Amino acid sequence: MIVIALYNIKGGVGKTAAAVNLAFEAARDGKKTLLVDLDPQGSASYYFRVRPAKKLKGKQLVSADDKLEAAIRGTDYPHLDLLPATFSFRKLDQLLDGAKHSKTRLGHTLAAFGGDYHYVILDCPPNITLASENVFNAADWIVVPTIPTTLSLRTWEQLNRFFADKRLPEGKLRPFLSMAETRKRMHREVLDELPETEPRLLPTVIPYLADIEQMGEYRAPVAAARPHSRGGRAYRQLWRDIEAVMAEG
């Protein structure tokens, strides 16, 4: 089982859209995939038209409760399941703070799914919290959507410093440029310069497109709703980039 987290300290960078579309692409390749919606806003769950189980609580995620498996829902797409978010996930930090091995609890929970899924993809809330540290420890790869702006690049640098300070493996961090608009001068400059200075940068750029922005209206992965769209092709190629990184180890 390979755990891939979509994460950024900053919100509004296209994280959930990437998580939804990459999970769809992984499943479309015939790999059994579980998308875990860790964000209490539940946007990934909304995109897949899935409601959380009424009895699902954040404590089940922390304690690896047997009831957690029962909360997993199938989606409309073959090989793709979803563990939907619940608003109680907003209390994950409090729950983790009182647990033994508080920085690795999520990893223990996800390990229980190892025999059922080839990929587990995490849609993570923003900010650096105790829940985030659990993600950092549980994930094999952390894919970081980064808008080509000064503030977004600053959060990328902050994340790298945090990993260095905590002696976490920085090699598992893989950024990609998200919501890029070539009509903007700053975006063009970053698109030109960052590939030269950041060797971990995934080569595919996700553009700012109406097809992606409108996911909330059609509530489906881009390639499922609009198979020939530019956005769908971009996420398909981004998934190929991630596969190449995983193959290299």
Backbone as CSV, one residue per row, in Angstrom:
resi,resn,N_x,N_y,N_z,CA_x,CA_y,CA_z,C_x,C_y,C_z
1,MET,0.843,-1.197,0.000,0.000,0.000,0.000,0.878,1.248,0.000
2,ILE,0.553,2.190,-0.863,1.286,3.446,-0.969,0.369,4.582,-0.544
3,VAL,0.833,5.397,0.394,0.040,6.514,0.908,0.565,7.810,0.302
4,ILE,-0.332,8.541,-0.361,0.014,9.802,-1.010,-0.852,10.897,-0.406
5,ALA,-0.227,11.914,0.150,-0.972,13.021,0.766,-0.939,14.235,-0.146
6,LEU,-2.092,14.870,-0.317,-2.166,16.174,-0.967,-2.256,17.198,0.145
7,TYR,-1.210,18.027,0.252,-1.082,18.892,1.435,-0.454,20.216,1.054
8,ASN,-0.873,21.248,1.756,-0.205,22.547,1.711,-0.532,23.284,2.999
9,ILE,0.420,24.035,3.523,0.146,24.878,4.684,-0.970,25.867,4.358
10,LYS,-0.965,26.347,3.124,-1.897,27.373,2.669,-3.147,26.734,2.068
11,GLY,-4.291,27.331,2.311,-5.517,26.880,1.681,-5.738,27.569,0.338
12,GLY,-6.704,27.084,-0.428,-7.066,27.715,-1.682,-6.060,27.555,-2.797
13,VAL,-5.334,26.428,-2.794,-4.286,26.215,-3.797,-4.621,25.090,-4.776
14,GLY,-5.835,24.548,-4.705,-6.212,23.461,-5.608,-5.918,22.083,-5.065
15,LYS,-5.774,21.987,-3.764,-5.414,20.713,-3.119,-6.497,19.652,-3.274
16,THR,-7.733,20.015,-2.931,-8.809,19.027,-2.988,-9.100,18.607,-4.426
17,ALA,-9.076,19.556,-5.350,-9.280,19.208,-6.761,-8.233,18.204,-7.218
18,ALA,-6.988,18.410,-6.793,-5.932,17.473,-7.163,-6.154,16.108,-6.521
19,ALA,-6.526,16.077,-5.246,-6.755,14.807,-4.564,-7.853,14.007,-5.262
20,VAL,-8.945,14.669,-5.591,-10.079,14.001,-6.250,-9.669,13.463,-7.614
21,ASN,-9.004,14.276,-8.389,-8.663,13.870,-9.747,-7.541,12.843,-9.793
22,LEU,-6.574,12.943,-8.898,-5.507,11.941,-8.869,-6.028,10.596,-8.382
23,ALA,-6.930,10.608,-7.399,-7.531,9.360,-6.946,-8.312,8.700,-8.082
24,PHE,-9.032,9.508,-8.836,-9.769,8.989,-9.993,-8.818,8.378,-11.017
25,GLU,-7.710,9.052,-11.289,-6.757,8.541,-12.277,-6.114,7.240,-11.814
26,ALA,-5.782,7.165,-10.528,-5.204,5.923,-10.000,-6.176,4.768,-10.155
27,ALA,-7.440,5.018,-9.823,-8.457,3.972,-9.933,-8.727,3.620,-11.394
28,ARG,-8.656,4.610,-12.267,-8.902,4.361,-13.685,-7.856,3.424,-14.275
29,ASP,-6.689,3.380,-13.657,-5.653,2.440,-14.084,-5.884,1.029,-13.541
30,GLY,-6.992,0.852,-12.824,-7.320,-0.475,-12.298,-6.741,-0.766,-10.933
31,LYS,-6.169,0.246,-10.268,-5.596,0.072,-8.936,-6.650,0.398,-7.878
32,LYS,-6.846,-0.511,-6.954,-7.815,-0.273,-5.889,-7.330,0.909,-5.059
33,THR,-8.166,1.945,-4.957,-7.753,3.227,-4.384,-8.767,3.683,-3.340
34,LEU,-8.249,4.187,-2.220,-9.081,4.781,-1.182,-8.707,6.247,-1.039
35,LEU,-9.678,7.128,-1.208,-9.485,8.548,-0.949,-10.007,8.850,0.448
36,VAL,-9.143,9.382,1.308,-9.517,9.709,2.688,-9.651,11.222,2.792
37,ASP,-10.856,11.679,3.076,-11.130,13.105,3.198,-10.918,13.510,4.659
38,LEU,-9.764,14.104,4.942,-9.426,14.504,6.307,-9.857,15.926,6.635
39,ASP,-10.314,16.658,5.645,-10.683,18.055,5.849,-12.122,18.134,6.358
40,PRO,-12.346,18.703,7.540,-13.720,18.760,8.078,-14.708,19.499,7.179
41,GLN,-14.206,20.312,6.234,-15.110,20.954,5.280,-15.776,19.932,4.361
42,GLY,-15.112,18.806,4.146,-15.699,17.714,3.380,-15.869,17.991,1.900
43,SER,-15.000,18.781,1.307,-15.161,19.124,-0.108,-14.972,17.917,-1.022
44,ALA,-13.983,17.076,-0.735,-13.787,15.887,-1.565,-15.008,14.983,-1.499
45,SER,-15.579,14.837,-0.309,-16.793,14.036,-0.152,-17.931,14.635,-0.972
46,TYR,-18.030,15.946,-0.963,-19.077,16.636,-1.718,-18.931,16.375,-3.209
47,TYR,-17.694,16.441,-3.716,-17.473,16.213,-5.139,-17.960,14.829,-5.574
48,PHE,-17.831,13.853,-4.686,-18.249,12.493,-5.026,-19.683,12.181,-4.596
49,ARG,-20.395,13.201,-4.130,-21.804,13.032,-3.736,-21.960,11.976,-2.634
50,VAL,-21.007,11.959,-1.712,-21.020,10.973,-0.625,-21.175,11.691,0.708
51,ARG,-22.089,11.234,1.508,-22.276,11.773,2.846,-21.583,10.868,3.862
52,PRO,-21.069,11.442,4.953,-20.417,10.599,5.961,-21.421,9.738,6.700
53,ALA,-20.925,8.616,7.215,-21.769,7.803,8.082,-22.139,8.623,9.310
54,LYS,-23.365,8.520,9.746,-23.841,9.362,10.845,-23.049,9.135,12.131
55,LYS,-22.538,7.925,12.322,-21.847,7.613,13.564,-20.329,7.763,13.464
56,LEU,-19.833,8.198,12.302,-18.395,8.369,12.147,-17.911,9.542,12.986
57,LYS,-16.876,9.312,13.792,-16.305,10.336,14.654,-14.787,10.375,14.482
58,GLY,-14.224,11.532,14.787,-12.784,11.659,14.679,-12.024,10.685,15.552
59,LYS,-12.583,10.320,16.696,-11.883,9.406,17.600,-11.672,8.039,16.968
60,GLN,-12.534,7.666,16.017,-12.361,6.394,15.336,-11.137,6.425,14.419
61,LEU,-10.837,7.601,13.885,-9.662,7.753,13.041,-8.384,7.677,13.867
62,VAL,-8.462,8.159,15.086,-7.302,8.168,15.976,-7.067,6.798,16.613
63,SER,-8.136,6.099,16.917,-8.016,4.838,17.657,-8.032,3.599,16.781
64,ALA,-8.112,3.778,15.451,-8.192,2.651,14.527,-9.357,1.738,14.886
65,ASP,-10.480,2.339,15.191,-11.685,1.609,15.565,-12.150,0.729,14.409
66,ASP,-12.637,-0.465,14.726,-13.136,-1.369,13.690,-14.290,-0.767,12.904
67,LYS,-15.013,0.177,13.517,-16.153,0.791,12.845,-15.717,1.703,11.697
68,LEU,-14.441,2.049,11.659,-13.964,2.950,10.616,-14.133,2.317,9.235
69,GLU,-13.841,1.038,9.127,-13.977,0.355,7.846,-15.424,0.393,7.351
70,ALA,-16.354,0.306,8.276,-17.768,0.341,7.899,-18.190,1.704,7.372
71,ALA,-17.401,2.738,7.671,-17.727,4.088,7.216,-17.269,4.348,5.783
72,ILE,-16.444,3.456,5.221,-15.970,3.631,3.853,-17.126,3.432,2.875
73,ARG,-17.185,4.296,1.881,-18.249,4.248,0.895,-17.677,4.022,-0.500
74,GLY,-18.389,3.289,-1.309,-18.023,3.181,-2.714,-18.401,4.460,-3.439
75,THR,-17.739,4.741,-4.543,-18.099,5.875,-5.389,-18.747,5.343,-6.670
76,ASP,-19.055,6.235,-7.578,-19.643,5.841,-8.855,-18.605,5.281,-9.823
77,TYR,-17.346,5.190,-9.380,-16.257,4.821,-10.281,-15.597,3.528,-9.824
78,PRO,-15.332,2.603,-10.747,-14.713,1.330,-10.374,-13.377,1.527,-9.664
79,HIS,-13.136,0.695,-8.677,-11.863,0.633,-7.950,-11.622,1.836,-7.031
80,LEU,-12.589,2.735,-6.899,-12.372,3.935,-6.091,-13.381,4.013,-4.949
81,ASP,-12.859,3.971,-3.713,-13.670,4.132,-2.514,-13.306,5.435,-1.818
82,LEU,-14.172,5.841,-0.897,-13.983,7.111,-0.191,-14.302,6.935,1.287
83,LEU,-13.403,7.414,2.130,-13.714,7.580,3.547,-14.088,9.040,3.714
84,PRO,-15.382,9.337,3.819,-15.822,10.739,3.811,-15.474,11.459,5.101
85,ALA,-15.373,12.773,4.989,-15.082,13.598,6.156,-16.331,13.756,7.009
86,THR,-16.100,14.070,8.251,-17.159,14.484,9.159,-16.677,15.738,9.867
87,PHE,-17.599,16.580,10.283,-17.213,17.850,10.904,-16.446,17.617,12.205
88,SER,-16.601,16.436,12.789,-15.876,16.137,14.028,-14.369,16.023,13.794
89,PHE,-13.940,15.908,12.527,-12.506,15.858,12.237,-11.812,17.156,12.636
90,ARG,-12.582,18.217,12.879,-11.973,19.479,13.311,-11.314,19.330,14.673
91,LYS,-11.664,18.271,15.409,-11.129,18.042,16.749,-9.969,17.039,16.758
92,LEU,-9.453,16.710,15.586,-8.404,15.694,15.516,-7.190,16.049,16.367
93,ASP,-6.804,17.319,16.357,-5.629,17.711,17.144,-5.840,17.441,18.636
94,GLN,-7.012,17.758,19.128,-7.308,17.507,20.547,-7.265,16.015,20.856
95,LEU,-7.839,15.230,19.959,-7.867,13.782,20.167,-6.462,13.190,20.112
96,LEU,-5.678,13.665,19.171,-4.315,13.156,19.035,-3.446,13.568,20.210
97,ASP,-3.661,14.764,20.721,-2.853,15.271,21.817,-2.972,14.386,23.059
98,GLY,-4.115,13.731,23.206,-4.308,12.866,24.368,-4.020,11.413,24.105
99,ALA,-3.502,11.095,22.922,-3.260,9.690,22.558,-1.785,9.335,22.685
100,LYS,-1.503,8.062,22.942,-0.125,7.581,22.924,0.391,7.610,21.482
101,HIS,1.693,7.820,21.331,2.295,7.896,19.997,1.519,8.891,19.139
102,SER,1.346,10.084,19.647,0.412,11.056,19.075,0.783,11.504,17.662
103,LYS,2.038,11.318,17.246,2.446,11.761,15.915,2.388,10.651,14.865
104,THR,2.015,9.443,15.298,1.994,8.312,14.358,0.669,7.553,14.365
105,ARG,-0.331,8.087,15.057,-1.605,7.362,15.171,-2.262,7.144,13.816
106,LEU,-2.249,8.146,12.950,-2.894,8.015,11.656,-2.252,6.900,10.832
107,GLY,-0.937,6.798,10.916,-0.253,5.736,10.191,-0.697,4.360,10.629
108,HIS,-0.902,4.176,11.943,-1.389,2.892,12.447,-2.794,2.606,11.928
109,THR,-3.611,3.640,11.865,-4.976,3.462,11.366,-4.973,3.062,9.899
110,LEU,-4.191,3.758,9.093,-4.160,3.472,7.661,-3.554,2.108,7.363
111,ALA,-2.649,1.651,8.210,-2.017,0.347,7.991,-3.039,-0.776,7.958
112,ALA,-4.160,-0.577,8.629,-5.199,-1.609,8.656,-5.821,-1.823,7.281
113,PHE,-5.676,-0.838,6.377,-6.246,-0.958,5.040,-5.253,-1.534,4.037
114,GLY,-4.067,-1.883,4.492,-2.995,-2.292,3.599,-3.324,-3.457,2.696
115,GLY,-4.135,-4.374,3.171,-4.469,-5.528,2.350,-5.576,-5.277,1.354
116,ASP,-6.229,-4.122,1.460,-7.404,-3.848,0.632,-7.140,-2.868,-0.513
117,TYR,-6.108,-2.036,-0.375,-5.909,-0.963,-1.346,-4.459,-0.903,-1.808
118,HIS,-4.309,-0.564,-3.078,-2.969,-0.318,-3.611,-2.519,1.102,-3.259
119,TYR,-3.460,2.058,-3.378,-3.165,3.450,-3.046,-4.159,3.969,-2.011
120,VAL,-3.654,4.742,-1.054,-4.489,5.550,-0.175,-4.072,6.996,-0.396
121,ILE,-5.022,7.816,-0.795,-4.752,9.220,-1.090,-5.460,10.078,-0.047
122,LEU,-4.712,10.969,0.589,-5.230,11.793,1.674,-5.458,13.213,1.190
123,ASP,-6.677,13.703,1.368,-6.956,15.120,1.153,-6.878,15.798,2.519
124,CYS,-5.860,16.624,2.717,-5.524,17.132,4.049,-5.961,18.580,4.235
125,PRO,-6.361,18.940,5.442,-6.638,20.349,5.729,-5.343,21.152,5.755
126,PRO,-5.420,22.479,5.566,-4.213,23.310,5.598,-3.718,23.518,7.025
127,ASN,-2.622,24.257,7.135,-1.942,24.585,8.394,-1.052,23.434,8.854
128,ILE,-0.113,23.751,9.728,0.740,22.732,10.336,0.242,22.496,11.754
129,THR,-0.269,21.306,11.990,-0.844,20.935,13.272,-0.343,19.551,13.637
130,LEU,-0.799,19.040,14.758,-0.447,17.677,15.140,-1.010,16.679,14.135
131,ALA,-2.191,16.975,13.611,-2.756,16.113,12.566,-1.868,16.125,11.325
132,SER,-1.314,17.293,10.985,-0.405,17.381,9.839,0.833,16.530,10.060
133,GLU,1.381,16.561,11.268,2.560,15.743,11.554,2.248,14.258,11.408
134,ASN,1.036,13.865,11.754,0.620,12.488,11.514,0.640,12.167,10.024
135,VAL,0.160,13.109,9.220,0.197,12.927,7.773,1.629,12.797,7.282
136,PHE,2.506,13.669,7.778,3.902,13.643,7.342,4.556,12.291,7.643
137,ASN,4.206,11.711,8.773,4.779,10.420,9.144,4.117,9.255,8.413
138,ALA,2.824,9.380,8.132,2.090,8.267,7.518,2.306,8.169,6.020
139,ALA,2.535,9.303,5.362,2.574,9.333,3.901,3.926,8.866,3.363
140,ASP,3.873,8.122,2.276,5.101,7.773,1.544,5.537,8.941,0.669
141,TRP,4.543,9.689,0.160,4.825,10.849,-0.675,3.861,11.963,-0.283
142,ILE,4.349,13.193,-0.277,3.516,14.354,0.026,3.568,15.275,-1.184
143,VAL,2.456,15.371,-1.870,2.366,16.151,-3.107,1.787,17.513,-2.748
144,VAL,2.507,18.568,-3.114,2.215,19.915,-2.619,1.815,20.838,-3.765
145,PRO,0.521,21.100,-3.957,0.107,22.072,-4.977,0.567,23.468,-4.590
146,THR,1.193,24.148,-5.530,1.820,25.432,-5.238,1.452,26.435,-6.327
147,ILE,0.731,27.465,-5.954,0.391,28.513,-6.926,1.660,29.312,-7.238
148,PRO,1.893,29.692,-8.474,3.121,30.433,-8.805,3.066,31.895,-8.372
149,THR,3.054,32.097,-7.051,3.061,33.436,-6.464,4.062,33.468,-5.314
150,THR,4.410,34.659,-4.878,5.386,34.821,-3.802,4.922,34.170,-2.504
151,LEU,3.674,34.396,-2.110,3.183,33.851,-0.844,3.124,32.327,-0.876
152,SER,2.723,31.769,-1.993,2.634,30.314,-2.090,4.027,29.689,-2.048
153,LEU,4.986,30.315,-2.712,6.361,29.812,-2.652,6.928,29.937,-1.240
154,ARG,6.508,30.972,-0.522,6.959,31.149,0.857,6.474,29.987,1.728
155,THR,5.240,29.547,1.545,4.754,28.417,2.348,5.483,27.133,1.975
156,TRP,5.896,26.990,0.728,6.704,25.835,0.328,8.036,25.849,1.086
157,GLU,8.650,27.015,1.198,9.900,27.133,1.943,9.684,26.843,3.429
158,GLN,8.566,27.329,3.980,8.257,27.054,5.384,8.097,25.553,5.637
159,LEU,7.450,24.872,4.723,7.263,23.432,4.868,8.605,22.707,4.849
160,ASN,9.491,23.117,3.977,10.818,22.502,3.924,11.602,22.748,5.202
161,ARG,11.486,23.961,5.755,12.180,24.256,7.010,11.626,23.416,8.151
162,PHE,10.318,23.242,8.169,9.703,22.419,9.208,10.227,20.983,9.121
163,PHE,10.293,20.439,7.922,10.809,19.076,7.744,12.263,18.993,8.196
164,ALA,13.046,19.998,7.871,14.452,19.992,8.278,14.579,20.079,9.797
165,ASP,13.789,20.944,10.417,13.840,21.109,11.872,13.426,19.833,12.605
166,LYS,12.441,19.133,12.057,11.927,17.910,12.677,12.667,16.659,12.199
167,ARG,13.642,16.860,11.346,14.427,15.755,10.775,13.524,14.731,10.078
168,LEU,12.564,15.259,9.351,11.700,14.436,8.517,12.321,14.343,7.125
169,PRO,12.057,13.279,6.390,12.677,13.104,5.062,12.113,14.075,4.029
170,GLU,12.907,15.076,3.674,12.448,16.083,2.730,12.253,15.522,1.326
171,GLY,12.841,14.383,1.043,12.713,13.788,-0.280,11.309,13.326,-0.617
172,LYS,10.467,13.150,0.407,9.092,12.730,0.109,8.194,13.900,-0.299
173,LEU,8.706,15.137,-0.187,7.951,16.314,-0.598,8.104,16.532,-2.102
174,ARG,6.980,16.622,-2.796,7.003,16.832,-4.239,6.006,17.925,-4.632
175,PRO,6.492,19.128,-4.957,5.575,20.204,-5.337,5.188,20.119,-6.808
176,PHE,4.049,20.706,-7.131,3.702,20.954,-8.526,3.015,22.306,-8.602
177,LEU,3.099,22.942,-9.742,2.505,24.263,-9.916,1.028,24.115,-10.259
178,SER,0.205,24.856,-9.521,-1.239,24.703,-9.573,-1.901,26.046,-9.852
179,MET,-3.050,26.005,-10.528,-3.845,27.208,-10.784,-3.013,28.281,-11.491
180,ALA,-2.201,27.846,-12.439,-1.285,28.755,-13.129,-2.012,29.520,-14.234
181,GLU,-1.719,30.816,-14.325,-2.305,31.686,-15.345,-1.173,32.413,-16.074
182,THR,-0.934,32.032,-17.294,0.201,32.599,-18.026,-0.004,34.067,-18.402
183,ARG,-1.232,34.562,-18.284,-1.441,35.990,-18.580,-0.906,36.876,-17.453
184,LYS,-0.570,36.274,-16.304,-0.043,37.034,-15.181,1.481,36.986,-15.195
185,ARG,2.096,38.150,-15.073,3.561,38.238,-15.171,4.237,37.404,-14.095
186,MET,3.782,37.501,-12.834,4.425,36.749,-11.763,4.340,35.244,-12.020
187,HIS,3.192,34.780,-12.494,3.044,33.361,-12.788,4.035,32.935,-13.872
188,ARG,4.154,33.736,-14.908,5.093,33.393,-15.992,6.519,33.315,-15.478
189,GLU,6.894,34.253,-14.615,8.259,34.252,-14.085,8.537,33.003,-13.261
190,VAL,7.588,32.628,-12.401,7.772,31.428,-11.580,7.796,30.175,-12.457
191,LEU,6.921,30.136,-13.455,6.897,28.989,-14.370,8.235,28.821,-15.084
192,ASP,8.907,29.924,-15.352,10.207,29.881,-16.026,11.336,29.522,-15.061
193,GLU,11.262,30.075,-13.838,12.409,29.997,-12.933,12.403,28.775,-12.012
194,LEU,11.237,28.390,-11.487,11.206,27.341,-10.470,11.743,25.999,-10.964
195,PRO,11.470,25.582,-12.196,12.047,24.303,-12.646,13.576,24.275,-12.611
196,GLU,14.193,25.449,-12.673,15.655,25.519,-12.648,16.214,25.435,-11.232
197,THR,15.403,25.802,-10.228,15.901,25.887,-8.853,15.351,24.811,-7.928
198,GLU,14.295,24.109,-8.340,13.684,23.108,-7.471,13.650,21.752,-8.190
199,PRO,14.640,20.889,-7.918,14.719,19.611,-8.632,13.585,18.640,-8.313
200,ARG,12.884,18.857,-7.215,11.782,17.956,-6.859,10.468,18.331,-7.537
201,LEU,10.445,19.437,-8.251,9.218,19.923,-8.879,8.721,18.922,-9.917
202,LEU,7.451,18.528,-9.799,6.844,17.679,-10.820,6.634,18.511,-12.080
203,PRO,6.895,17.954,-13.260,6.915,18.782,-14.472,5.556,19.287,-14.949
204,THR,4.477,18.583,-14.662,3.173,19.003,-15.171,2.640,20.201,-14.394
205,VAL,2.153,21.174,-15.115,1.527,22.369,-14.538,0.010,22.226,-14.678
206,ILE,-0.713,22.442,-13.570,-2.169,22.453,-13.624,-2.628,23.899,-13.848
207,PRO,-3.217,24.172,-14.992,-3.619,25.562,-15.275,-4.897,25.939,-14.542
208,TYR,-5.111,27.233,-14.436,-6.374,27.737,-13.901,-7.402,27.658,-15.016
209,LEU,-8.390,26.773,-14.868,-9.359,26.518,-15.927,-10.774,26.482,-15.367
210,ALA,-11.722,26.896,-16.185,-13.126,26.823,-15.782,-13.545,25.372,-15.554
211,ASP,-13.014,24.430,-16.350,-13.374,23.019,-16.194,-13.077,22.521,-14.784
212,ILE,-11.984,23.001,-14.205,-11.603,22.588,-12.858,-12.396,23.384,-11.824
213,GLU,-12.521,24.674,-12.043,-13.248,25.522,-11.104,-14.707,25.078,-10.969
214,GLN,-15.274,24.522,-12.027,-16.685,24.135,-12.030,-16.940,22.730,-11.479
215,MET,-15.925,22.107,-10.915,-16.130,20.783,-10.332,-17.231,20.785,-9.276
216,GLY,-17.356,21.880,-8.557,-18.396,21.977,-7.534,-19.800,21.969,-8.108
217,GLU,-19.921,22.294,-9.405,-21.227,22.275,-10.050,-21.573,20.882,-10.567
218,TYR,-20.617,20.254,-11.280,-20.939,18.932,-11.820,-20.578,17.779,-10.892
219,ARG,-19.842,18.076,-9.827,-19.580,17.121,-8.738,-19.068,15.772,-9.259
220,ALA,-17.924,15.860,-9.905,-17.277,14.675,-10.463,-15.840,15.053,-10.810
221,PRO,-14.933,14.071,-10.882,-13.601,14.370,-11.392,-13.692,14.957,-12.799
222,VAL,-12.726,15.789,-13.152,-12.782,16.492,-14.430,-12.859,15.514,-15.601
223,ALA,-11.996,14.500,-15.593,-11.953,13.570,-16.723,-13.199,12.707,-16.819
224,ALA,-13.929,12.563,-15.712,-15.180,11.801,-15.752,-16.299,12.638,-16.351
225,ALA,-16.354,13.916,-15.991,-17.419,14.792,-16.483,-17.124,15.323,-17.876
226,ARG,-15.833,15.600,-18.143,-15.443,16.191,-19.418,-14.186,15.480,-19.913
227,PRO,-14.360,14.302,-20.487,-13.233,13.411,-20.798,-12.156,14.025,-21.686
228,HIS,-12.518,14.959,-22.560,-11.534,15.489,-23.506,-11.040,16.880,-23.118
229,SER,-11.296,17.268,-21.888,-10.939,18.622,-21.469,-9.441,18.749,-21.206
230,ARG,-8.960,19.952,-21.290,-7.553,20.238,-20.995,-7.230,19.927,-19.538
231,GLY,-8.172,20.241,-18.638,-7.948,19.963,-17.224,-7.822,18.471,-16.947
232,GLY,-8.685,17.672,-17.565,-8.607,16.231,-17.386,-7.281,15.673,-17.873
233,ARG,-6.815,16.167,-19.012,-5.525,15.707,-19.539,-4.384,16.107,-18.623
234,ALA,-4.486,17.304,-18.017,-3.416,17.780,-17.128,-3.307,16.893,-15.890
235,TYR,-4.433,16.540,-15.282,-4.372,15.676,-14.098,-3.894,14.276,-14.461
236,ARG,-4.262,13.816,-15.646,-3.778,12.508,-16.095,-2.257,12.517,-16.187
237,GLN,-1.702,13.587,-16.752,-0.253,13.683,-16.886,0.413,13.864,-15.524
238,LEU,-0.215,14.619,-14.639,0.339,14.780,-13.288,0.420,13.431,-12.590
239,TRP,-0.597,12.591,-12.765,-0.548,11.265,-12.164,0.602,10.450,-12.757
240,ARG,0.854,10.605,-14.027,1.986,9.910,-14.663,3.307,10.404,-14.046
241,ASP,3.411,11.704,-13.763,4.603,12.230,-13.103,4.812,11.568,-11.735
242,ILE,3.732,11.436,-10.977,3.828,10.833,-9.652,4.198,9.364,-9.753
243,GLU,3.629,8.680,-10.720,4.011,7.277,-10.939,5.495,7.152,-11.233
244,ALA,6.026,8.076,-12.019,7.455,8.029,-12.358,8.313,8.232,-11.107
245,VAL,7.906,9.156,-10.246,8.641,9.394,-8.999,8.594,8.137,-8.125
246,MET,7.431,7.518,-8.019,7.296,6.315,-7.194,8.132,5.172,-7.749
247,ALA,8.207,5.076,-9.066,9.008,4.018,-9.689,10.489,4.191,-9.399
248,GLU,10.920,5.462,-9.329,12.328,5.735,-9.031,12.642,5.443,-7.571
249,GLY,11.580,5.485,-6.709,11.775,5.201,-5.292,12.375,6.356,-4.541
